[in-house]
């Protein structure tokens, strides 16, 4: 089963939870993505809706890999096997926790405003998220709710990894999940539309639930994009999956080329994409390889194959409604940067800007000299080997090529503020190269 969106998932989940109506439940959504699901559950059960704010603690060099989580009331959960396996020091863990604690407090203040937490003592607490992968945040949520005196804890999600759900059954009194696929990669793959949920939407849904405000189910708090869908594209003999987001009145389009071991679900690239969307840029995050191909390391580094597919997908994209006529840029990460630059040099597509994040432009080889699109190379100051490769690539390029070094950042830009800086640099570059001012400048330059 693939859910249309979080609201659809929430309505289907609510149907499974109707037997809890008589248990005096409180529905607790995990921000941000769990709140739209929880809103539908609370509406169906006639129960109050609140948030349970927790933050995942990510391994510094691989943020999506959780070594623990923190929650309100000072709760801290560690995954000892991850801590031991990564060799994390107390100082490294404390630095991550300090940063996440600040964000947790910010969200608590933003979501709750002047409203106190709904008392849980003696009641049934239904913790809701849009899905469960590693389970770190869900585990922390269960412990926070247990500490608050809940008589019974029910963890309810539309989809989750089987092994993780089995482990979470030790924390919750009951775990309810609609879909437990035998192969589980990421929550987003089980939704047709899985865009970012904003703070504004979270607070709006909480307000509507508190006031029992009437209105259409899941009325969005933000202006909805023209498109925010999972799409499938035929490239050669394979079908590739991607997520296409087109905001109202788009000023340009950016296609993402992910690095080795990454996919359209990459939290770093999704964050960058959300920043670009807010600036009026459409984004297309897609998988350059199929699931079967990803296990073949030779294909992961086959730049010619990746570039060819990027060209094929770009050609398809230019024929889509709302995209025709827009200038297009590439955002490449790691090995994906090599593919993006190689594709940008292909005469079959017209690319107007390229941004590389911690990229390997050297993998584009001789094609670097053929790239005409203005290119920004973003590298971490502490990523010394990749920095040198980017300096050599910049010298080999004949187009406008700028090198931006983010001080103190390592390869994955996991340091506080580093990824935010990457997103800002990419946004400003793409807006300058793809936006209306760039169009006017080029039009004027072509006028005799």
Secondary structure, 3 states (H helix, E strand, C coil): CCECCHHHHHHHHHHHCHHHHHHCEEEEECCCHHHHHHHHHHHHHCCEEEECCEEEEEECCEEEEEEEEEEHHHCEEECHHHHHHHCCCHHHHHHHHHHHHHHHHHHHHHHHCCCCCCCCCCCEEEEEECCECCCHHHHHHHHHHHHCCCCEEEEEEEEECHHHHHHHCCCCCEEEEEECCCCCCCHHHHECCCCCCCHHHHHHHHHHHHHCCCCCCCCCCCCCCCEEEEEEEEECCEEEEEEEEECCCCCEEEEEECCCCCCCCCHHHHHHHHHHHHCCEEEEEECCCCHHHHCCHHHHCCHHHHHHHHHHHHHHHCCCCCCCCCCEEEEEECHHHHHHHHHHCCCCCCCCEEEEECCCHHHHHHHHHHCCCEEEEEEECCCHHHHHHHHHHHHHCCCCEEEEEECCCCCCCCCCCHHHHHHHHHHHHHHHHHCHHHHHHHHHHHCC
